[in-house]
Amino acid sequence: MKKIILFLSVSLFALSLVAQTNFRDITYKEALAAAKAEKKLVFIDFYTSWCGPCKMMMKNIFPLKEVGNYLNSKFVCIKIDAEKGEGPELAKRYQVKAYPTFVAINPAEEILMTKVGGSGSGSGFIGSIDRLIDPDKTPERMKQRYESGERTADLISAYAGLKMEEVHKNRQPDMTKKDEAFKMVQDYFDGLKDKERLAEENLFIYTSYTENPADTIARYMIANRDKFAPAIKNDISDRIKELYKMDVLNYLTARVPFNQQQYDIVKKGVMDLGLNKDDYYTTAFRFIESYGAGDMDAFMTLCEKEYDQLNDDYKSSLMYSFADVFASADEAVKKRAAKFIRHSFLDMDATMIMFVAQQLMQLEGKGH
């Protein structure tokens, strides 16, 4: 359950971006004609209005520039609601049984690829499609290319992306695959010259293989943020903001132990980079510093008085983590925290209530 809550809370604070993938507002037949005229393939996203993973893909994956560049260069992209209009007939024709399902066809309507389910990263999604339509991107071929010494952005992005997809291939995550992917990218990065590190083709390094501002690669990105190729400067800026947002979130939700020295570095980075516009982080900083002081009674009082002053992303993420945040509090404070949650239910949607209820049960000693 904690893994689900972590995934949900992280997704909630993902930065809003203008969609980069060009899903055209045209019919299926029009897409076929356009693909023929433009010498492209057709990419169909079969979705439904109630599909949560479909919405997550639209919010977190399709807006990514690397995904947009890839799909737009190869495909005429359309979205098909499997329950409306021409959707039911097309879903039946392409044997769509789960959502989202992505289908790639040529203008002659021959199926080149069917992929069921989304992806947690842009490079992973690109790689999963490439492996199905490009003979040079099969796992065996990429291994052969890598072991023969090839070190191109195209190969490293795809091969590391494959390893990241393999992390969650089974029910128990295989974190050795993540380590392999990150080491592969780090080795590739170390072998690049500055001009190559700043090139558009290597954007994937920064968007998919940085986890916090203290990473070696992240530090390089931050120090050289004004030197990147013009086409990717906005993406670099967005990634830097996202990394600091995640770092602050980790302290706010007690996901990492409070360390005054490390926290001061994070806060200084936020301020020095001008990321606290409109006092976006000001209230969160007060919460973190109150928690770091160790007086949980005072921290609970701050929640009661200033919780609504947190930005919406941080409000929900903190609520999802109440049981961890108050784990060391005495029973009286835990009761106040439980009462606070109960009073907040009226402002929550059904999904949030489901996850926050788990926090309530743990605070009241009824769940784990």
C-alpha positions in Angstrom: 0.0 0.0 0.0 2.9 2.4 0.8 4.3 1.8 -2.7 0.9 2.7 -4.2 0.6 5.8 -2.1 4.1 6.8 -3.0 3.4 6.4 -6.7 0.2 8.3 -6.4 1.7 11.2 -4.4 4.6 11.5 -6.8 2.3 11.6 -9.8 0.2 14.3 -8.2 3.0 16.8 -8.0 4.3 16.2 -11.6 4.7 19.5 -13.3 1.9 20.5 -15.7 3.3 20.8 -19.2 1.8 21.8 -22.5 1.2 18.6 -24.5 4.0 17.8 -26.9 2.5 14.7 -28.5 0.3 15.9 -31.4 -2.9 13.9 -31.1 -4.8 15.0 -34.2 -8.6 15.7 -34.0 -9.3 13.5 -37.1 -11.1 10.3 -37.9 -9.5 6.9 -38.3 -9.8 7.1 -42.1 -8.4 10.6 -42.2 -5.4 9.4 -40.1 -4.7 6.7 -42.7 -4.8 9.2 -45.5 -2.6 11.6 -43.6 -0.1 8.8 -42.8 0.1 7.8 -46.5 0.6 11.4 -47.6 3.3 12.1 -44.9 5.0 8.7 -45.3 4.3 7.9 -41.6 2.6 5.2 -39.6 -0.6 5.6 -37.5 -0.4 5.5 -33.7 -3.7 4.8 -32.0 -4.3 5.4 -28.3 -7.4 3.4 -27.3 -8.8 4.8 -24.1 -12.0 5.2 -22.1 -13.3 8.0 -20.0 -13.0 6.0 -16.8 -9.5 4.6 -17.3 -7.1 5.9 -14.7 -3.8 4.8 -16.4 -5.0 6.5 -19.6 -5.4 9.8 -17.8 -1.9 9.3 -16.2 -0.4 8.8 -19.6 -2.0 12.0 -20.9 -0.8 13.9 -17.8 2.7 12.6 -17.3 4.0 10.9 -20.4 2.5 12.3 -23.6 3.4 15.9 -22.6 7.1 15.0 -22.5 9.1 16.6 -25.3 11.2 13.5 -25.9 8.0 11.4 -26.3 6.4 14.1 -28.5 9.5 14.3 -30.7 9.6 10.5 -31.1 5.9 10.0 -31.8 5.4 13.0 -34.0 8.4 12.1 -36.2 7.2 8.6 -37.0 3.4 8.6 -36.6 0.1 10.3 -37.2 -1.3 10.1 -33.7 -5.0 9.8 -32.8 -6.9 9.0 -29.7 -9.9 6.7 -30.0 -12.5 6.4 -27.2 -13.3 2.7 -27.3 -16.9 3.3 -26.1 -18.0 6.1 -28.4 -18.4 6.8 -32.1 -16.2 4.6 -34.3 -14.4 3.4 -31.2 -16.3 0.2 -30.4 -15.9 -1.1 -34.0 -12.2 -0.3 -34.1 -11.5 -1.7 -30.7 -13.2 -5.0 -31.8 -11.2 -5.0 -35.0 -7.9 -4.6 -33.2 -8.9 -6.9 -30.3 -8.6 -4.3 -27.6 -9.5 -5.8 -24.2 -7.7 -3.5 -21.7 -6.9 0.2 -21.4 -4.8 1.9 -22.5 -4.0 -0.1 -25.5 -1.6 1.4 -28.1 -1.7 0.1 -31.7 0.6 1.0 -34.5 -0.4 0.3 -38.1 0.7 1.3 -41.6 -1.5 3.1 -44.1 -2.5 -0.4 -45.4 -4.0 -1.1 -42.0 -1.4 -3.8 -41.2 -0.7 -4.1 -37.5 2.9 -3.4 -36.6 2.6 -3.3 -32.9 0.1 -3.7 -30.0 1.1 -2.5 -26.6 -1.2 -2.9 -23.5 -0.7 -0.6 -20.6 1.3 2.6 -20.0 4.7 3.4 -18.7 6.3 5.2 -15.8 8.9 7.1 -17.9 9.2 8.7 -21.2 12.3 6.8 -22.3 10.7 3.6 -21.1 7.6 4.2 -23.2 9.6 5.1 -26.3 11.8 2.1 -25.8 8.8 -0.3 -25.5 7.5 0.9 -28.8 10.8 0.9 -30.5 11.4 -2.7 -29.5 8.2 -3.7 -31.2 8.7 -1.9 -34.5 12.5 -1.7 -34.9 14.5 -4.9 -35.4 17.6 -3.0 -34.2 15.9 -2.4 -30.8 15.1 -5.9 -29.8 16.7 -6.8 -26.4 19.1 -9.3 -28.1 20.2 -6.8 -30.8 20.7 -3.9 -28.3 22.8 -6.2 -26.1 24.9 -7.1 -29.1 25.3 -3.5 -30.2 26.3 -2.4 -26.7 28.8 -5.2 -26.1 30.4 -4.4 -29.5 31.2 -0.9 -28.2 28.4 1.2 -29.7 27.8 4.3 -27.5 25.1 6.4 -29.2 22.3 8.4 -27.7 19.8 6.3 -29.6 21.2 3.0 -28.2 21.8 4.1 -24.6 18.3 5.7 -24.4 16.7 2.6 -25.7 18.8 0.0 -23.8 18.7 1.8 -20.5 15.0 2.3 -21.0 14.6 -1.5 -21.4 16.3 -2.1 -18.1 14.1 0.4 -16.4 11.0 -1.4 -17.8 12.4 -4.7 -16.4 12.5 -3.3 -12.9 8.7 -3.9 -12.6 8.5 -6.9 -14.9 7.6 -9.1 -11.9 5.6 -8.5 -8.8 8.7 -8.0 -6.8 10.7 -5.0 -8.2 14.2 -5.9 -9.4 16.2 -2.9 -8.4 19.4 -4.3 -9.8 17.9 -3.5 -13.3 17.6 0.1 -12.2 21.2 0.2 -11.0 22.3 -1.3 -14.3 20.4 1.4 -16.2 21.7 4.3 -14.2 25.3 3.0 -14.4 25.0 2.6 -18.1 23.8 6.2 -18.5 26.4 7.5 -16.0 29.2 5.7 -18.0 27.8 7.1 -21.2 27.6 10.6 -19.7 31.2 10.4 -18.4 32.5 9.6 -21.9 30.8 12.7 -23.5 32.4 16.0 -24.2 30.7 19.1 -22.9 29.3 20.0 -26.3 27.7 16.5 -26.5 26.4 16.6 -23.0 24.5 19.8 -23.9 23.0 18.5 -27.1 19.4 17.9 -27.7 19.9 14.1 -28.4 21.0 13.6 -24.8 18.0 15.3 -23.2 16.9 11.8 -22.0 19.9 11.7 -19.6 18.6 14.6 -17.5 14.8 13.9 -17.8 15.0 10.2 -17.0 18.2 9.6 -15.0 18.4 12.3 -12.4 16.6 11.7 -9.1 17.7 14.6 -6.9 19.7 17.9 -7.2 22.7 16.2 -5.5 23.2 13.7 -8.3 26.4 14.1 -10.2 24.5 14.5 -13.5 21.9 16.8 -11.8 24.7 19.0 -10.5 26.1 19.3 -14.0 22.7 20.1 -15.4 22.1 22.9 -12.8 25.5 24.4 -13.2 25.2 24.5 -17.0 21.5 25.2 -17.3 22.0 28.2 -19.5 24.3 26.4 -21.9 22.0 23.7 -23.2 20.8 23.7 -26.8 18.0 26.2 -27.2 15.5 23.6 -28.2 15.7 21.9 -24.8 16.4 24.7 -22.4 12.8 24.8 -21.2 12.9 21.0 -20.6 16.0 21.4 -18.5 14.5 24.2 -16.5 11.4 22.1 -15.9 13.5 19.1 -14.8 15.4 21.3 -12.3 12.2 22.6 -10.8 10.8 19.1 -10.6 13.9 17.7 -8.8 13.7 20.5 -6.1 10.0 20.0 -5.8 10.6 16.3 -5.1 13.3 17.0 -2.6 11.2 19.4 -0.6 8.3 16.9 -0.8 10.5 14.1 0.6 11.2 16.3 3.7 7.6 17.4 4.0 6.3 13.8 4.0 9.1 12.4 6.1 10.1 10.1 3.3 13.7 11.0 4.1 15.0 11.6 7.7 15.4 15.2 8.5 19.0 16.3 8.3 19.5 20.0 9.0 22.7 20.4 6.9 21.2 18.6 3.8 17.9 20.4 4.2 19.7 23.8 4.3 21.4 22.9 1.0 18.1 22.1 -0.6 16.4 25.3 0.7 19.4 27.4 -0.5 19.2 25.8 -3.9 15.5 26.7 -4.2 16.1 30.3 -3.1 19.3 30.8 -5.2 17.6 29.5 -8.4 14.6 31.7 -7.8 12.2 28.8 -7.5 10.2 30.3 -4.6 8.1 32.6 -6.8 4.9 33.6 -5.2 6.1 32.0 -2.0 5.4 28.5 -3.5 7.6 26.8 -1.0 7.3 29.2 2.0 4.6 27.3 3.9 6.2 24.0 3.1 9.5 25.2 4.6 7.7 26.2 7.8 6.2 22.7 8.0 9.5 21.0 7.4 11.4 23.1 9.9 8.7 22.6 12.5 8.9 18.8 12.0 12.7 18.9 12.1 12.5 20.6 15.5 10.9 17.4 16.8 7.9 18.9 18.7 5.1 16.9 17.1 2.5 18.7 19.3 3.6 22.0 17.7 3.7 20.4 14.3 0.1 19.2 14.7 -0.9 22.7 15.7 0.7 24.0 12.5 -1.2 21.5 10.5 -4.5 22.7 12.1 -3.7 26.3 11.4 -1.8 26.4 8.1 -2.5 23.2 6.2 -4.8 25.0 3.8 -1.9 27.4 3.0 0.2 24.6 1.4 -0.1 24.3 -2.4 -2.5 21.7 -3.5 0.1 19.1 -4.5 1.8 19.3 -1.1 -1.5 19.2 0.8 -2.5 15.9 -0.8 1.0 14.4 -0.5 1.3 15.3 3.2 -2.2 13.8 3.9 -1.1 10.6 2.1 1.8 10.4 4.5 0.3 11.3 7.8 0.9 7.9 9.4 4.6 8.1 8.6 4.9 11.7 9.7 3.3 11.1 13.0 4.8 7.6 13.6 6.9 8.9 16.5 4.2 11.1 18.1 2.5 10.2 21.3 -1.0 8.9 21.4 -2.6 12.2 22.1 -1.1 13.8 19.1 -2.0 10.8 16.9 -5.6 11.2 18.0 -5.5 14.9 16.9 -4.0 13.8 13.6 -6.8 11.2 13.1 -9.4 13.8 14.0 -7.8 16.2 11.5 -8.1 13.6 8.8 -11.8 12.9 9.6 -12.6 16.6 9.4 -10.9 16.8 6.0 -12.8 14.0 4.3 -15.5 16.4 3.1 -13.0 18.1 0.9 -11.7 14.9 -0.7 -12.7 13.0 -3.8 -13.3 9.2 -3.7 -9.8 8.2 -4.7 -8.2 10.4 -2.1 -10.5 9.2 0.6 -9.6 5.6 -0.2 -5.9 6.2 0.3 -6.2 8.6 3.2 -8.4 6.1 5.0 -5.4 3.8 5.2 -3.5 6.6 7.0 -6.4 7.0 9.4 -6.4 3.3 10.2 -2.7 3.2 10.9 -2.9 6.3 13.2 -5.7 4.6 15.1 -3.9 1.3 15.2 -6.2 -0.6 12.9 -4.0 -1.1 9.9 -0.5 -1.6 8.7 
